[in-house]
Amino acid sequence: MPGASAEEIAAHFNLLPDRYFTQTAESDVARHIGMVNRLLHSISGADSLGSLRPVIEWQDDAARGLSAAHVVTWDRAGLFYKLAGALSVAGLNIFSAKVTTRNDHIAIDSFEVSAPDGGPVRDPATLQVFARAVEDELVANKDLGPLIADKAREMSALPRSPLPPSVEVYLEVASPRVIVEIHAPDRFGLLYRVGRVMAEHGFSLAAARVNTERGLAVDSFHLEPVDQRTVDAPRLVRLREVLLGTVAATIA
């Protein structure tokens, strides 16, 4: 964690929930502290857009044939689905994701991905496509939806799955958080589409656990309302209906 002061390190431990530390390796905690330090220092840079640009670091796991993409940036509406979309534009396969936001609104998102043809992501051109797509979305506010739709059509040769998707939406006990659980055959752009639905229905992502095993996506999202509308049964039912329709259309 080069450059991080003792105060910054203490703040990192004080501003994050306990689950972050139980789910994150010590080496990644140190990595994230260093990335947060770089993000905070970007505010004082000469470039007025500097603080809007995320800090991105890649880490290869050759033994598992994967790479981890770590992204630290200021939290903003739709951040998760936009990052998932940028990975899709780069043609990367997403196997897992962990999303955590500090109490000072700094988001720490980590994705385990593989190259389009499998294995760790080592092609400089692919890394550049991802970085450019992230900047297009987060700095230039460009909609990547059309690009993702085009890529999804290119990969539409996957056979239809006999397994129907499952979507559950419910309120967490003693908390205003909404829990969304999705079990479905994995498909290109799935995370982007379901994340976008959540944002469009007035929810921000507080935490996520995303896993893909043997072609099956098992995803859990913790959402918080960003508007003043009541999170009642009709709103939850509507969110589930739209999510289920989105997932079903994606895997069809």
C-alpha positions as CSV (number, residue, x, y, z in Angstrom):
1,M,0.0,0.0,0.0
2,P,2.6,2.6,-1.1
3,G,1.9,6.1,0.0
4,A,-1.0,5.4,2.3
5,S,-0.7,7.0,5.7
6,A,-1.6,5.3,9.0
7,E,-4.8,7.5,9.1
8,E,-5.8,6.2,5.7
9,I,-5.3,2.6,6.7
10,A,-7.3,3.1,9.9
11,A,-10.1,4.8,7.9
12,H,-10.2,1.8,5.6
13,F,-10.9,-0.6,8.5
14,N,-13.4,1.8,10.1
15,L,-15.4,2.6,6.9
16,L,-16.0,-0.9,5.7
17,P,-18.4,-3.7,7.0
18,D,-17.0,-6.8,8.7
19,R,-18.0,-9.0,5.8
20,Y,-15.5,-7.2,3.5
21,F,-12.6,-8.4,5.7
22,T,-14.0,-12.0,6.0
23,Q,-14.4,-12.2,2.2
24,T,-11.2,-10.5,1.1
25,A,-7.7,-11.8,1.2
26,E,-5.1,-9.8,3.2
27,S,-3.1,-9.1,0.0
28,D,-6.3,-7.6,-1.7
29,V,-7.1,-5.5,1.4
30,A,-3.6,-4.0,1.1
31,R,-4.1,-3.5,-2.7
32,H,-7.4,-1.7,-2.2
33,I,-5.9,0.6,0.4
34,G,-3.2,1.6,-2.1
35,M,-5.8,2.1,-4.8
36,V,-8.0,4.3,-2.5
37,N,-4.9,6.4,-1.8
38,R,-4.4,6.9,-5.5
39,L,-8.1,7.8,-6.0
40,L,-8.0,10.4,-3.2
41,H,-4.8,12.0,-4.6
42,S,-6.4,12.3,-8.0
43,I,-8.7,14.9,-6.6
44,S,-5.9,17.4,-6.2
45,G,-4.5,16.7,-9.7
46,A,-4.5,19.3,-12.4
47,D,-7.0,17.4,-14.5
48,S,-10.5,18.3,-13.4
49,L,-11.8,14.9,-14.6
50,G,-9.2,13.1,-12.7
51,S,-11.4,12.3,-9.7
52,L,-14.0,10.8,-12.0
53,R,-11.7,8.2,-13.4
54,P,-11.6,4.9,-11.5
55,V,-8.4,3.3,-10.4
56,I,-8.0,-0.1,-12.1
57,E,-5.6,-2.9,-11.3
58,W,-5.3,-6.4,-12.8
59,Q,-4.1,-9.5,-11.1
60,D,-3.5,-12.9,-12.8
61,D,-4.3,-16.2,-11.2
62,A,-2.6,-18.6,-13.6
63,A,-3.4,-21.7,-11.5
64,R,-7.2,-21.1,-11.9
65,G,-6.9,-19.6,-15.4
66,L,-8.5,-16.3,-14.4
67,S,-7.7,-12.7,-13.9
68,A,-9.1,-10.3,-11.2
69,A,-10.1,-6.8,-12.2
70,H,-10.1,-4.5,-9.2
71,V,-11.8,-1.2,-9.6
72,V,-11.9,1.6,-7.0
73,T,-13.9,4.7,-7.7
74,W,-16.5,7.0,-6.3
75,D,-19.9,5.3,-6.0
76,R,-22.5,6.5,-8.4
77,A,-25.8,5.4,-9.9
78,G,-25.6,2.2,-11.8
79,L,-21.8,1.7,-11.2
80,F,-22.0,-2.1,-11.0
81,Y,-23.9,-2.7,-14.2
82,K,-21.7,-0.2,-16.0
83,L,-18.6,-2.0,-15.0
84,A,-20.1,-5.3,-15.9
85,G,-21.0,-3.8,-19.2
86,A,-17.5,-2.6,-19.9
87,L,-16.2,-6.1,-19.2
88,S,-18.7,-7.4,-21.7
89,V,-17.7,-4.9,-24.3
90,A,-14.1,-6.2,-23.9
91,G,-15.5,-9.7,-24.5
92,L,-14.5,-11.0,-21.1
93,N,-16.3,-13.9,-19.3
94,I,-17.4,-12.9,-15.7
95,F,-17.1,-15.7,-13.2
96,S,-17.6,-13.9,-9.9
97,A,-17.9,-10.4,-8.5
98,K,-17.6,-8.8,-5.0
99,V,-19.0,-5.3,-4.5
100,T,-18.5,-3.2,-1.4
101,T,-18.9,0.5,-0.7
102,R,-17.2,2.4,2.1
103,N,-19.2,4.8,4.3
104,D,-17.4,7.7,2.5
105,H,-18.9,6.5,-0.8
106,I,-15.8,4.9,-2.3
107,A,-16.8,1.8,-4.1
108,I,-14.5,-1.3,-4.3
109,D,-15.5,-3.7,-7.0
110,S,-13.6,-6.9,-7.9
111,F,-14.5,-9.2,-10.8
112,E,-12.9,-12.6,-11.6
113,V,-12.9,-12.9,-15.4
114,S,-11.3,-14.9,-18.2
115,A,-10.2,-13.9,-21.7
116,P,-12.6,-14.5,-24.6
117,D,-10.9,-17.7,-25.5
118,G,-10.3,-18.7,-21.8
119,G,-7.4,-18.2,-19.4
120,P,-6.0,-15.0,-17.7
121,V,-6.5,-11.7,-19.5
122,R,-3.1,-10.7,-20.8
123,D,-3.8,-9.1,-24.2
124,P,-3.0,-5.4,-23.9
125,A,-5.6,-4.5,-26.5
126,T,-8.4,-6.2,-24.4
127,L,-7.3,-4.3,-21.3
128,Q,-7.3,-1.1,-23.3
129,V,-10.8,-1.8,-24.6
130,F,-12.0,-2.3,-21.0
131,A,-10.3,0.9,-19.7
132,R,-11.7,2.9,-22.6
133,A,-15.2,1.5,-22.1
134,V,-15.1,2.4,-18.4
135,E,-14.1,5.9,-19.1
136,D,-16.7,6.2,-21.8
137,E,-19.4,5.3,-19.3
138,L,-18.2,6.9,-16.1
139,V,-16.6,10.1,-17.5
140,A,-18.4,10.7,-20.8
141,N,-21.7,9.2,-19.8
142,K,-21.9,7.0,-22.9
143,D,-24.5,4.3,-23.1
144,L,-22.8,1.0,-23.9
145,G,-26.1,-0.9,-24.3
146,P,-26.0,-1.0,-28.1
147,L,-22.5,-2.4,-28.2
148,I,-23.4,-5.1,-25.7
149,A,-26.5,-6.0,-27.7
150,D,-24.4,-6.4,-30.8
151,K,-21.9,-8.6,-29.0
152,A,-24.7,-10.7,-27.5
153,R,-26.1,-11.3,-31.0
154,E,-22.6,-12.5,-32.1
155,M,-22.7,-15.1,-29.3
156,S,-26.3,-16.2,-29.7
157,A,-25.2,-19.7,-30.9
158,L,-25.4,-21.0,-27.3
159,P,-28.1,-23.7,-27.0
160,R,-31.2,-22.9,-25.1
161,S,-31.0,-24.1,-21.5
162,P,-33.7,-26.5,-20.2
163,L,-33.4,-25.0,-16.7
164,P,-35.9,-22.2,-16.0
165,P,-34.5,-19.1,-14.2
166,S,-35.3,-18.4,-10.6
167,V,-35.6,-14.9,-9.2
168,E,-36.4,-14.1,-5.6
169,V,-36.9,-10.6,-4.2
170,Y,-37.6,-9.9,-0.5
171,L,-36.9,-7.4,2.3
172,E,-34.0,-8.1,4.7
173,V,-35.2,-8.6,8.3
174,A,-34.8,-5.4,10.4
175,S,-33.2,-3.5,7.5
176,P,-34.4,-1.4,4.6
177,R,-32.3,-3.5,2.3
178,V,-33.8,-5.5,-0.5
179,I,-32.3,-8.9,-1.3
180,V,-32.3,-10.2,-4.8
181,E,-31.3,-13.8,-5.6
182,I,-30.9,-15.0,-9.1
183,H,-30.2,-18.6,-10.3
184,A,-30.0,-18.9,-14.1
185,P,-27.9,-20.3,-16.9
186,D,-25.1,-17.9,-17.5
187,R,-25.3,-15.8,-20.6
188,F,-23.3,-12.9,-22.1
189,G,-24.4,-9.6,-20.7
190,L,-26.6,-11.1,-17.9
191,L,-25.0,-9.0,-15.1
192,Y,-25.2,-5.8,-17.2
193,R,-28.9,-6.3,-17.9
194,V,-30.1,-7.3,-14.3
195,G,-27.9,-4.5,-12.8
196,R,-29.4,-2.0,-15.1
197,V,-33.0,-3.1,-14.2
198,M,-32.2,-2.6,-10.5
199,A,-30.8,0.9,-11.1
200,E,-33.8,1.9,-13.3
201,H,-36.2,0.8,-10.5
202,G,-34.6,3.2,-8.0
203,F,-32.1,0.9,-6.2
204,S,-28.4,1.2,-5.5
205,L,-26.2,-1.8,-5.0
206,A,-24.8,-2.0,-1.4
207,A,-23.2,-5.4,-1.9
208,A,-23.1,-8.3,-4.3
209,R,-21.9,-11.9,-4.5
210,V,-21.8,-13.2,-8.0
211,N,-20.6,-16.7,-9.0
212,T,-20.7,-18.8,-12.1
213,E,-20.1,-22.5,-11.9
214,R,-20.5,-25.0,-14.8
215,G,-22.5,-22.5,-16.8
216,L,-24.9,-21.6,-13.9
217,A,-25.1,-18.1,-12.5
218,V,-25.8,-17.9,-8.8
219,D,-26.0,-14.3,-7.9
220,S,-27.1,-12.4,-4.7
221,F,-27.5,-8.6,-4.5
222,H,-28.2,-6.4,-1.5
223,L,-30.1,-3.2,-2.7
224,E,-31.0,0.1,-1.0
225,P,-33.6,2.5,-2.3
226,V,-32.3,5.8,-3.6
227,D,-35.7,7.5,-3.8
228,Q,-38.4,8.3,-1.3
229,R,-40.9,5.7,-2.6
230,T,-42.0,3.1,-0.1
231,V,-40.4,-0.3,-0.5
232,D,-43.7,-2.2,-0.2
233,A,-44.9,-5.5,-1.6
234,P,-46.2,-4.2,-4.9
235,R,-42.8,-2.6,-5.6
236,L,-41.0,-5.8,-4.8
237,V,-43.3,-7.8,-6.9
238,R,-42.8,-5.5,-9.8
239,L,-39.0,-5.6,-9.5
240,R,-39.1,-9.4,-9.5
241,E,-41.4,-9.5,-12.5
242,V,-39.1,-7.3,-14.6
243,L,-36.0,-9.1,-13.4
244,L,-37.5,-12.5,-14.3
245,G,-38.5,-11.2,-17.7
246,T,-35.1,-9.8,-18.3
247,V,-33.3,-12.9,-17.3
248,A,-35.7,-15.1,-19.3
249,A,-35.1,-13.0,-22.4
250,T,-31.3,-13.0,-21.9
251,I,-31.1,-16.8,-21.7
252,A,-33.6,-17.5,-24.4
